[in-house]
């Protein structure tokens, strides 16, 4: 097990996530890693965004998309401490849109 995966599992345990949720979130990071054939901590916000867009374009089920999104959000926010706008909430997206206008 890689140190990053072990750290994510520890972080999910500390957050009180159920075992099934932990498994699904870890799989989301694994699929992202397999897609780019690079470690997830070496990917940019734009690459993760493009991956999520690719999932949408391939027509994955809504539940599959959401669990992938939430799993990646957990990994990048909690395990890596990234503060990416990609994973902002609705208020964050609205504020960004207003600032751009």
Jmol script that loads the backbone (N, CA, C; Angstrom):
load data "model"
ATOM      1  N   UNK A   1       0.858  -1.182   0.000  1.00  0.00           N
ATOM      2  CA  UNK A   1       0.000   0.000   0.000  1.00  0.00           C
ATOM      3  C   UNK A   1       0.900   1.240   0.000  1.00  0.00           C
ATOM      4  N   UNK A   2       0.568   2.186  -0.861  1.00  0.00           N
ATOM      5  CA  UNK A   2       1.374   3.406  -0.939  1.00  0.00           C
ATOM      6  C   UNK A   2       1.154   4.266   0.309  1.00  0.00           C
ATOM      7  N   UNK A   3       2.128   5.088   0.640  1.00  0.00           N
ATOM      8  CA  UNK A   3       1.959   5.980   1.791  1.00  0.00           C
ATOM      9  C   UNK A   3       0.761   6.929   1.639  1.00  0.00           C
ATOM     10  N   UNK A   4       0.503   7.391   0.411  1.00  0.00           N
ATOM     11  CA  UNK A   4      -0.647   8.279   0.197  1.00  0.00           C
ATOM     12  C   UNK A   4      -1.968   7.568   0.452  1.00  0.00           C
ATOM     13  N   UNK A   5      -2.059   6.333  -0.037  1.00  0.00           N
ATOM     14  CA  UNK A   5      -3.289   5.558   0.182  1.00  0.00           C
ATOM     15  C   UNK A   5      -3.488   5.294   1.675  1.00  0.00           C
ATOM     16  N   UNK A   6      -2.409   4.929   2.353  1.00  0.00           N
ATOM     17  CA  UNK A   6      -2.493   4.682   3.797  1.00  0.00           C
ATOM     18  C   UNK A   6      -2.929   5.950   4.529  1.00  0.00           C
ATOM     19  N   UNK A   7      -2.383   7.077   4.120  1.00  0.00           N
ATOM     20  CA  UNK A   7      -2.740   8.351   4.749  1.00  0.00           C
ATOM     21  C   UNK A   7      -4.208   8.676   4.503  1.00  0.00           C
ATOM     22  N   UNK A   8      -4.692   8.450   3.283  1.00  0.00           N
ATOM     23  CA  UNK A   8      -6.093   8.719   2.979  1.00  0.00           C
ATOM     24  C   UNK A   8      -7.005   7.835   3.829  1.00  0.00           C
ATOM     25  N   UNK A   9      -6.651   6.570   3.965  1.00  0.00           N
ATOM     26  CA  UNK A   9      -7.459   5.651   4.774  1.00  0.00           C
ATOM     27  C   UNK A   9      -7.489   6.111   6.227  1.00  0.00           C
ATOM     28  N   UNK A  10      -6.343   6.542   6.748  1.00  0.00           N
ATOM     29  CA  UNK A  10      -6.311   7.083   8.112  1.00  0.00           C
ATOM     30  C   UNK A  10      -7.201   8.317   8.225  1.00  0.00           C
ATOM     31  N   UNK A  11      -7.100   9.216   7.242  1.00  0.00           N
ATOM     32  CA  UNK A  11      -7.909  10.438   7.257  1.00  0.00           C
ATOM     33  C   UNK A  11      -9.402  10.118   7.212  1.00  0.00           C
ATOM     34  N   UNK A  12      -9.775   9.134   6.408  1.00  0.00           N
ATOM     35  CA  UNK A  12     -11.190   8.761   6.320  1.00  0.00           C
ATOM     36  C   UNK A  12     -11.669   8.146   7.630  1.00  0.00           C
ATOM     37  N   UNK A  13     -10.818   7.348   8.267  1.00  0.00           N
ATOM     38  CA  UNK A  13     -11.172   6.770   9.565  1.00  0.00           C
ATOM     39  C   UNK A  13     -11.369   7.864  10.604  1.00  0.00           C
ATOM     40  N   UNK A  14     -10.445   8.826  10.629  1.00  0.00           N
ATOM     41  CA  UNK A  14     -10.563   9.939  11.571  1.00  0.00           C
ATOM     42  C   UNK A  14     -11.821  10.764  11.321  1.00  0.00           C
ATOM     43  N   UNK A  15     -12.233  10.848  10.060  1.00  0.00           N
ATOM     44  CA  UNK A  15     -13.444  11.601   9.705  1.00  0.00           C
ATOM     45  C   UNK A  15     -14.717  10.812  10.011  1.00  0.00           C
ATOM     46  N   UNK A  16     -14.560   9.539  10.390  1.00  0.00           N
ATOM     47  CA  UNK A  16     -15.716   8.722  10.738  1.00  0.00           C
ATOM     48  C   UNK A  16     -16.475   8.164   9.551  1.00  0.00           C
ATOM     49  N   UNK A  17     -15.814   8.075   8.396  1.00  0.00           N
ATOM     50  CA  UNK A  17     -16.491   7.527   7.218  1.00  0.00           C
ATOM     51  C   UNK A  17     -16.640   6.015   7.346  1.00  0.00           C
ATOM     52  N   UNK A  18     -17.762   5.505   6.888  1.00  0.00           N
ATOM     53  CA  UNK A  18     -18.039   4.068   6.932  1.00  0.00           C
ATOM     54  C   UNK A  18     -17.071   3.315   6.025  1.00  0.00           C
ATOM     55  N   UNK A  19     -16.871   2.039   6.327  1.00  0.00           N
ATOM     56  CA  UNK A  19     -15.953   1.209   5.552  1.00  0.00           C
ATOM     57  C   UNK A  19     -16.279   1.175   4.072  1.00  0.00           C
ATOM     58  N   UNK A  20     -17.556   1.074   3.738  1.00  0.00           N
ATOM     59  CA  UNK A  20     -17.957   1.052   2.330  1.00  0.00           C
ATOM     60  C   UNK A  20     -17.638   2.358   1.627  1.00  0.00           C
ATOM     61  N   UNK A  21     -17.853   3.456   2.321  1.00  0.00           N
ATOM     62  CA  UNK A  21     -17.529   4.771   1.755  1.00  0.00           C
ATOM     63  C   UNK A  21     -16.028   4.891   1.540  1.00  0.00           C
ATOM     64  N   UNK A  22     -15.257   4.417   2.504  1.00  0.00           N
ATOM     65  CA  UNK A  22     -13.799   4.457   2.376  1.00  0.00           C
ATOM     66  C   UNK A  22     -13.337   3.683   1.147  1.00  0.00           C
ATOM     67  N   UNK A  23     -13.926   2.525   0.937  1.00  0.00           N
ATOM     68  CA  UNK A  23     -13.545   1.698  -0.211  1.00  0.00           C
ATOM     69  C   UNK A  23     -13.866   2.412  -1.526  1.00  0.00           C
ATOM     70  N   UNK A  24     -15.050   2.994  -1.624  1.00  0.00           N
ATOM     71  CA  UNK A  24     -15.474   3.688  -2.843  1.00  0.00           C
ATOM     72  C   UNK A  24     -14.589   4.908  -3.108  1.00  0.00           C
ATOM     73  N   UNK A  25     -14.288   5.672  -2.064  1.00  0.00           N
ATOM     74  CA  UNK A  25     -13.442   6.861  -2.227  1.00  0.00           C
ATOM     75  C   UNK A  25     -12.031   6.470  -2.656  1.00  0.00           C
ATOM     76  N   UNK A  26     -11.485   5.414  -2.060  1.00  0.00           N
ATOM     77  CA  UNK A  26     -10.143   4.951  -2.444  1.00  0.00           C
ATOM     78  C   UNK A  26     -10.143   4.467  -3.894  1.00  0.00           C
ATOM     79  N   UNK A  27     -11.226   3.822  -4.321  1.00  0.00           N
ATOM     80  CA  UNK A  27     -11.329   3.375  -5.710  1.00  0.00           C
ATOM     81  C   UNK A  27     -11.365   4.562  -6.669  1.00  0.00           C
ATOM     82  N   UNK A  28     -12.003   5.643  -6.257  1.00  0.00           N
ATOM     83  CA  UNK A  28     -12.064   6.841  -7.106  1.00  0.00           C
ATOM     84  C   UNK A  28     -10.663   7.384  -7.363  1.00  0.00           C
ATOM     85  N   UNK A  29      -9.836   7.402  -6.332  1.00  0.00           N
ATOM     86  CA  UNK A  29      -8.461   7.888  -6.490  1.00  0.00           C
ATOM     87  C   UNK A  29      -7.662   6.907  -7.343  1.00  0.00           C
ATOM     88  N   UNK A  30      -7.894   5.615  -7.138  1.00  0.00           N
ATOM     89  CA  UNK A  30      -7.200   4.603  -7.947  1.00  0.00           C
ATOM     90  C   UNK A  30      -7.542   4.764  -9.434  1.00  0.00           C
ATOM     91  N   UNK A  31      -8.825   4.966  -9.742  1.00  0.00           N
ATOM     92  CA  UNK A  31      -9.240   5.124 -11.145  1.00  0.00           C
ATOM     93  C   UNK A  31      -8.633   6.375 -11.775  1.00  0.00           C
ATOM     94  N   UNK A  32      -8.553   7.453 -11.007  1.00  0.00           N
ATOM     95  CA  UNK A  32      -7.905   8.673 -11.507  1.00  0.00           C
ATOM     96  C   UNK A  32      -6.432   8.400 -11.803  1.00  0.00           C
ATOM     97  N   UNK A  33      -5.770   7.712 -10.894  1.00  0.00           N
ATOM     98  CA  UNK A  33      -4.353   7.369 -11.068  1.00  0.00           C
ATOM     99  C   UNK A  33      -4.159   6.494 -12.300  1.00  0.00           C
ATOM    100  N   UNK A  34      -5.030   5.523 -12.496  1.00  0.00           N
ATOM    101  CA  UNK A  34      -4.939   4.635 -13.660  1.00  0.00           C
ATOM    102  C   UNK A  34      -5.193   5.408 -14.954  1.00  0.00           C
ATOM    103  N   UNK A  35      -6.101   6.363 -14.904  1.00  0.00           N
ATOM    104  CA  UNK A  35      -6.435   7.162 -16.089  1.00  0.00           C
ATOM    105  C   UNK A  35      -5.215   7.939 -16.590  1.00  0.00           C
ATOM    106  N   UNK A  36      -4.504   8.569 -15.682  1.00  0.00           N
ATOM    107  CA  UNK A  36      -3.347   9.386 -16.065  1.00  0.00           C
ATOM    108  C   UNK A  36      -2.007   8.647 -15.971  1.00  0.00           C
ATOM    109  N   UNK A  37      -2.011   7.473 -15.345  1.00  0.00           N
ATOM    110  CA  UNK A  37      -0.780   6.700 -15.133  1.00  0.00           C
ATOM    111  C   UNK A  37       0.286   7.522 -14.407  1.00  0.00           C
ATOM    112  N   UNK A  38      -0.200   8.296 -13.442  1.00  0.00           N
ATOM    113  CA  UNK A  38       0.683   9.109 -12.601  1.00  0.00           C
ATOM    114  C   UNK A  38       0.116   9.148 -11.194  1.00  0.00           C
ATOM    115  N   UNK A  39       0.977   9.420 -10.239  1.00  0.00           N
ATOM    116  CA  UNK A  39       0.529   9.532  -8.851  1.00  0.00           C
ATOM    117  C   UNK A  39      -0.451  10.701  -8.722  1.00  0.00           C
ATOM    118  N   UNK A  40      -1.486  10.547  -7.905  1.00  0.00           N
ATOM    119  CA  UNK A  40      -2.507  11.594  -7.816  1.00  0.00           C
ATOM    120  C   UNK A  40      -1.982  12.909  -7.245  1.00  0.00           C
ATOM    121  N   UNK A  41      -0.932  12.850  -6.445  1.00  0.00           N
ATOM    122  CA  UNK A  41      -0.379  14.095  -5.906  1.00  0.00           C
ATOM    123  C   UNK A  41       0.455  14.857  -6.934  1.00  0.00           C
ATOM    124  N   UNK A  42       0.653  14.254  -8.104  1.00  0.00           N
ATOM    125  CA  UNK A  42       1.388  14.908  -9.189  1.00  0.00           C
ATOM    126  C   UNK A  42       0.460  15.523 -10.237  1.00  0.00           C
ATOM    127  N   UNK A  43      -0.845  15.395 -10.034  1.00  0.00           N
ATOM    128  CA  UNK A  43      -1.823  15.907 -10.995  1.00  0.00           C
ATOM    129  C   UNK A  43      -2.248  17.324 -10.632  1.00  0.00           C
ATOM    130  N   UNK A  44      -2.553  18.091 -11.648  1.00  0.00           N
ATOM    131  CA  UNK A  44      -3.013  19.465 -11.437  1.00  0.00           C
ATOM    132  C   UNK A  44      -4.533  19.497 -11.259  1.00  0.00           C
ATOM    133  N   UNK A  45      -5.006  20.615 -10.777  1.00  0.00           N
ATOM    134  CA  UNK A  45      -6.448  20.804 -10.639  1.00  0.00           C
ATOM    135  C   UNK A  45      -7.133  20.670 -11.995  1.00  0.00           C
ATOM    136  N   UNK A  46      -6.515  21.209 -13.034  1.00  0.00           N
ATOM    137  CA  UNK A  46      -7.103  21.130 -14.367  1.00  0.00           C
ATOM    138  C   UNK A  46      -7.182  19.684 -14.861  1.00  0.00           C
ATOM    139  N   UNK A  47      -6.187  18.875 -14.554  1.00  0.00           N
ATOM    140  CA  UNK A  47      -6.227  17.467 -14.972  1.00  0.00           C
ATOM    141  C   UNK A  47      -7.353  16.721 -14.268  1.00  0.00           C
ATOM    142  N   UNK A  48      -7.548  16.996 -12.992  1.00  0.00           N
ATOM    143  CA  UNK A  48      -8.643  16.353 -12.256  1.00  0.00           C
ATOM    144  C   UNK A  48      -9.980  16.824 -12.823  1.00  0.00           C
ATOM    145  N   UNK A  49     -10.071  18.095 -13.133  1.00  0.00           N
ATOM    146  CA  UNK A  49     -11.291  18.646 -13.736  1.00  0.00           C
ATOM    147  C   UNK A  49     -11.590  17.958 -15.065  1.00  0.00           C
ATOM    148  N   UNK A  50     -10.559  17.812 -15.905  1.00  0.00           N
ATOM    149  CA  UNK A  50     -10.755  17.150 -17.203  1.00  0.00           C
ATOM    150  C   UNK A  50     -11.181  15.694 -17.017  1.00  0.00           C
ATOM    151  N   UNK A  51     -10.648  15.030 -16.006  1.00  0.00           N
ATOM    152  CA  UNK A  51     -11.041  13.646 -15.722  1.00  0.00           C
ATOM    153  C   UNK A  51     -12.527  13.579 -15.364  1.00  0.00           C
ATOM    154  N   UNK A  52     -12.970  14.490 -14.505  1.00  0.00           N
ATOM    155  CA  UNK A  52     -14.382  14.503 -14.127  1.00  0.00           C
ATOM    156  C   UNK A  52     -15.271  14.823 -15.332  1.00  0.00           C
ATOM    157  N   UNK A  53     -14.833  15.737 -16.174  1.00  0.00           N
ATOM    158  CA  UNK A  53     -15.587  16.027 -17.403  1.00  0.00           C
ATOM    159  C   UNK A  53     -15.650  14.801 -18.308  1.00  0.00           C
ATOM    160  N   UNK A  54     -14.557  14.052 -18.370  1.00  0.00           N
ATOM    161  CA  UNK A  54     -14.526  12.828 -19.167  1.00  0.00           C
ATOM    162  C   UNK A  54     -15.539  11.810 -18.636  1.00  0.00           C
ATOM    163  N   UNK A  55     -15.643  11.701 -17.316  1.00  0.00           N
ATOM    164  CA  UNK A  55     -16.645  10.792 -16.737  1.00  0.00           C
ATOM    165  C   UNK A  55     -18.045  11.203 -17.185  1.00  0.00           C
ATOM    166  N   UNK A  56     -18.327  12.496 -17.144  1.00  0.00           N
ATOM    167  CA  UNK A  56     -19.636  13.000 -17.577  1.00  0.00           C
ATOM    168  C   UNK A  56     -19.889  12.675 -19.045  1.00  0.00           C
ATOM    169  N   UNK A  57     -18.880  12.950 -19.878  1.00  0.00           N
ATOM    170  CA  UNK A  57     -19.029  12.723 -21.317  1.00  0.00           C
ATOM    171  C   UNK A  57     -19.211  11.251 -21.650  1.00  0.00           C
ATOM    172  N   UNK A  58     -18.613  10.374 -20.850  1.00  0.00           N
ATOM    173  CA  UNK A  58     -18.783   8.936 -21.075  1.00  0.00           C
ATOM    174  C   UNK A  58     -20.132   8.445 -20.576  1.00  0.00           C
ATOM    175  N   UNK A  59     -20.860   9.306 -19.887  1.00  0.00           N
ATOM    176  CA  UNK A  59     -22.205   8.962 -19.449  1.00  0.00           C
ATOM    177  C   UNK A  59     -22.270   8.007 -18.271  1.00  0.00           C
ATOM    178  N   UNK A  60     -21.289   8.094 -17.363  1.00  0.00           N
ATOM    179  CA  UNK A  60     -21.366   7.223 -16.189  1.00  0.00           C
ATOM    180  C   UNK A  60     -22.604   7.594 -15.379  1.00  0.00           C
ATOM    181  N   UNK A  61     -23.094   6.651 -14.619  1.00  0.00           N
ATOM    182  CA  UNK A  61     -24.284   6.884 -13.801  1.00  0.00           C
ATOM    183  C   UNK A  61     -24.039   8.035 -12.827  1.00  0.00           C
ATOM    184  N   UNK A  62     -25.104   8.742 -12.513  1.00  0.00           N
ATOM    185  CA  UNK A  62     -25.002   9.896 -11.610  1.00  0.00           C
ATOM    186  C   UNK A  62     -24.346   9.514 -10.284  1.00  0.00           C
ATOM    187  N   UNK A  63     -24.743   8.385  -9.719  1.00  0.00           N
ATOM    188  CA  UNK A  63     -24.168   7.941  -8.449  1.00  0.00           C
ATOM    189  C   UNK A  63     -22.679   7.667  -8.559  1.00  0.00           C
ATOM    190  N   UNK A  64     -22.278   7.057  -9.666  1.00  0.00           N
ATOM    191  CA  UNK A  64     -20.859   6.783  -9.903  1.00  0.00           C
ATOM    192  C   UNK A  64     -20.086   8.085 -10.012  1.00  0.00           C
ATOM    193  N   UNK A  65     -20.641   9.042 -10.744  1.00  0.00           N
ATOM    194  CA  UNK A  65     -19.971  10.332 -10.886  1.00  0.00           C
ATOM    195  C   UNK A  65     -19.831  11.019  -9.535  1.00  0.00           C
ATOM    196  N   UNK A  66     -20.911  11.062  -8.780  1.00  0.00           N
ATOM    197  CA  UNK A  66     -20.896  11.765  -7.495  1.00  0.00           C
ATOM    198  C   UNK A  66     -19.921  11.125  -6.509  1.00  0.00           C
ATOM    199  N   UNK A  67     -19.911   9.797  -6.431  1.00  0.00           N
ATOM    200  CA  UNK A  67     -18.973   9.170  -5.495  1.00  0.00           C
ATOM    201  C   UNK A  67     -17.532   9.381  -5.944  1.00  0.00           C
ATOM    202  N   UNK A  68     -17.294   9.425  -7.244  1.00  0.00           N
ATOM    203  CA  UNK A  68     -15.950   9.743  -7.743  1.00  0.00           C
ATOM    204  C   UNK A  68     -15.583  11.168  -7.358  1.00  0.00           C
ATOM    205  N   UNK A  69     -16.493  12.084  -7.585  1.00  0.00           N
ATOM    206  CA  UNK A  69     -16.250  13.487  -7.260  1.00  0.00           C
ATOM    207  C   UNK A  69     -15.984  13.659  -5.761  1.00  0.00           C
ATOM    208  N   UNK A  70     -16.819  13.056  -4.933  1.00  0.00           N
ATOM    209  CA  UNK A  70     -16.655  13.204  -3.488  1.00  0.00           C
ATOM    210  C   UNK A  70     -15.380  12.530  -2.989  1.00  0.00           C
ATOM    211  N   UNK A  71     -15.054  11.381  -3.575  1.00  0.00           N
ATOM    212  CA  UNK A  71     -13.820  10.700  -3.186  1.00  0.00           C
ATOM    213  C   UNK A  71     -12.590  11.522  -3.521  1.00  0.00           C
ATOM    214  N   UNK A  72     -12.575  12.099  -4.716  1.00  0.00           N
ATOM    215  CA  UNK A  72     -11.442  12.938  -5.116  1.00  0.00           C
ATOM    216  C   UNK A  72     -11.405  14.217  -4.287  1.00  0.00           C
ATOM    217  N   UNK A  73     -12.567  14.763  -4.009  1.00  0.00           N
ATOM    218  CA  UNK A  73     -12.635  15.956  -3.164  1.00  0.00           C
ATOM    219  C   UNK A  73     -12.043  15.661  -1.792  1.00  0.00           C
ATOM    220  N   UNK A  74     -12.413  14.535  -1.203  1.00  0.00           N
ATOM    221  CA  UNK A  74     -11.871  14.182   0.108  1.00  0.00           C
ATOM    222  C   UNK A  74     -10.351  14.058   0.032  1.00  0.00           C
ATOM    223  N   UNK A  75      -9.871  13.342  -0.962  1.00  0.00           N
ATOM    224  CA  UNK A  75      -8.431  13.123  -1.096  1.00  0.00           C
ATOM    225  C   UNK A  75      -7.668  14.442  -1.232  1.00  0.00           C
ATOM    226  N   UNK A  76      -8.113  15.283  -2.154  1.00  0.00           N
ATOM    227  CA  UNK A  76      -7.367  16.520  -2.393  1.00  0.00           C
ATOM    228  C   UNK A  76      -7.524  17.530  -1.260  1.00  0.00           C
ATOM    229  N   UNK A  77      -8.700  17.617  -0.672  1.00  0.00           N
ATOM    230  CA  UNK A  77      -8.904  18.575   0.424  1.00  0.00           C
ATOM    231  C   UNK A  77      -8.277  18.104   1.732  1.00  0.00           C
ATOM    232  N   UNK A  78      -8.595  16.881   2.123  1.00  0.00           N
ATOM    233  CA  UNK A  78      -8.218  16.424   3.465  1.00  0.00           C
ATOM    234  C   UNK A  78      -6.853  15.753   3.517  1.00  0.00           C
ATOM    235  N   UNK A  79      -6.556  14.910   2.555  1.00  0.00           N
ATOM    236  CA  UNK A  79      -5.291  14.186   2.593  1.00  0.00           C
ATOM    237  C   UNK A  79      -4.141  15.055   2.096  1.00  0.00           C
ATOM    238  N   UNK A  80      -4.360  15.788   1.012  1.00  0.00           N
ATOM    239  CA  UNK A  80      -3.287  16.625   0.467  1.00  0.00           C
ATOM    240  C   UNK A  80      -3.371  18.091   0.897  1.00  0.00           C
ATOM    241  N   UNK A  81      -4.513  18.491   1.450  1.00  0.00           N
ATOM    242  CA  UNK A  81      -4.658  19.873   1.904  1.00  0.00           C
ATOM    243  C   UNK A  81      -4.738  20.895   0.781  1.00  0.00           C
ATOM    244  N   UNK A  82      -5.207  20.462  -0.388  1.00  0.00           N
ATOM    245  CA  UNK A  82      -5.348  21.370  -1.530  1.00  0.00           C
ATOM    246  C   UNK A  82      -6.646  22.164  -1.392  1.00  0.00           C
ATOM    247  N   UNK A  83      -6.567  23.444  -1.630  1.00  0.00           N
ATOM    248  CA  UNK A  83      -7.740  24.314  -1.565  1.00  0.00           C
ATOM    249  C   UNK A  83      -8.121  24.719  -2.983  1.00  0.00           C
ATOM    250  N   UNK A  84      -8.645  23.755  -3.716  1.00  0.00           N
ATOM    251  CA  UNK A  84      -8.967  23.971  -5.123  1.00  0.00           C
ATOM    252  C   UNK A  84     -10.401  24.442  -5.290  1.00  0.00           C
ATOM    253  N   UNK A  85     -10.606  25.405  -6.172  1.00  0.00           N
ATOM    254  CA  UNK A  85     -11.946  25.879  -6.489  1.00  0.00           C
ATOM    255  C   UNK A  85     -12.817  24.812  -7.129  1.00  0.00           C
ATOM    256  N   UNK A  86     -12.181  23.827  -7.744  1.00  0.00           N
ATOM    257  CA  UNK A  86     -12.909  22.735  -8.385  1.00  0.00           C
ATOM    258  C   UNK A  86     -13.883  22.076  -7.426  1.00  0.00           C
ATOM    259  N   UNK A  87     -13.501  21.987  -6.161  1.00  0.00           N
ATOM    260  CA  UNK A  87     -14.328  21.293  -5.183  1.00  0.00           C
ATOM    261  C   UNK A  87     -15.086  22.247  -4.274  1.00  0.00           C
ATOM    262  N   UNK A  88     -15.245  23.493  -4.714  1.00  0.00           N
ATOM    263  CA  UNK A  88     -15.990  24.455  -3.921  1.00  0.00           C
ATOM    264  C   UNK A  88     -17.473  24.120  -3.915  1.00  0.00           C
ATOM    265  N   UNK A  89     -18.161  24.604  -2.904  1.00  0.00           N
ATOM    266  CA  UNK A  89     -19.598  24.390  -2.814  1.00  0.00           C
ATOM    267  C   UNK A  89     -20.353  25.339  -3.723  1.00  0.00           C
ATOM    268  N   UNK A  90     -21.669  25.271  -3.667  1.00  0.00           N
ATOM    269  CA  UNK A  90     -22.511  26.109  -4.525  1.00  0.00           C
ATOM    270  C   UNK A  90     -22.235  27.590  -4.270  1.00  0.00           C
ATOM    271  N   UNK A  91     -22.091  27.975  -3.002  1.00  0.00           N
ATOM    272  CA  UNK A  91     -21.811  29.374  -2.687  1.00  0.00           C
ATOM    273  C   UNK A  91     -20.485  29.807  -3.303  1.00  0.00           C
ATOM    274  N   UNK A  92     -19.479  28.926  -3.251  1.00  0.00           N
ATOM    275  CA  UNK A  92     -18.177  29.244  -3.838  1.00  0.00           C
ATOM    276  C   UNK A  92     -18.295  29.448  -5.342  1.00  0.00           C
ATOM    277  N   UNK A  93     -19.069  28.602  -6.013  1.00  0.00           N
ATOM    278  CA  UNK A  93     -19.234  28.730  -7.460  1.00  0.00           C
ATOM    279  C   UNK A  93     -19.963  30.020  -7.811  1.00  0.00           C
ATOM    280  N   UNK A  94     -20.985  30.372  -7.025  1.00  0.00           N
ATOM    281  CA  UNK A  94     -21.724  31.607  -7.286  1.00  0.00           C
ATOM    282  C   UNK A  94     -20.838  32.828  -7.066  1.00  0.00           C
ATOM    283  N   UNK A  95     -20.039  32.813  -6.018  1.00  0.00           N
ATOM    284  CA  UNK A  95     -19.140  33.937  -5.739  1.00  0.00           C
ATOM    285  C   UNK A  95     -18.112  34.087  -6.852  1.00  0.00           C
ATOM    286  N   UNK A  96     -17.600  32.981  -7.351  1.00  0.00           N
ATOM    287  CA  UNK A  96     -16.620  33.025  -8.440  1.00  0.00           C
ATOM    288  C   UNK A  96     -17.261  33.577  -9.709  1.00  0.00           C
ATOM    289  N   UNK A  97     -18.505  33.183  -9.976  1.00  0.00           N
ATOM    290  CA  UNK A  97     -19.202  33.671 -11.167  1.00  0.00           C
ATOM    291  C   UNK A  97     -19.471  35.169 -11.054  1.00  0.00           C
ATOM    292  N   UNK A  98     -19.854  35.626  -9.858  1.00  0.00           N
ATOM    293  CA  UNK A  98     -20.105  37.055  -9.663  1.00  0.00           C
ATOM    294  C   UNK A  98     -18.818  37.860  -9.796  1.00  0.00           C
ATOM    295  N   UNK A  99     -17.720  37.324  -9.281  1.00  0.00           N
ATOM    296  CA  UNK A  99     -16.435  38.021  -9.360  1.00  0.00           C
ATOM    297  C   UNK A  99     -15.960  38.133 -10.805  1.00  0.00           C
ATOM    298  N   UNK A 100     -16.280  37.130 -11.606  1.00  0.00           N
ATOM    299  CA  UNK A 100     -15.859  37.125 -13.009  1.00  0.00           C
ATOM    300  C   UNK A 100     -16.705  38.072 -13.858  1.00  0.00           C
ATOM    301  N   UNK A 101     -17.906  38.388 -13.375  1.00  0.00           N
ATOM    302  CA  UNK A 101     -18.822  39.238 -14.165  1.00  0.00           C
ATOM    303  C   UNK A 101     -18.444  40.702 -14.117  1.00  0.00           C
TER     304      UNK A 101
END
end "model"
wireframe off; spacefill off
backbone 0.3
color backbone group
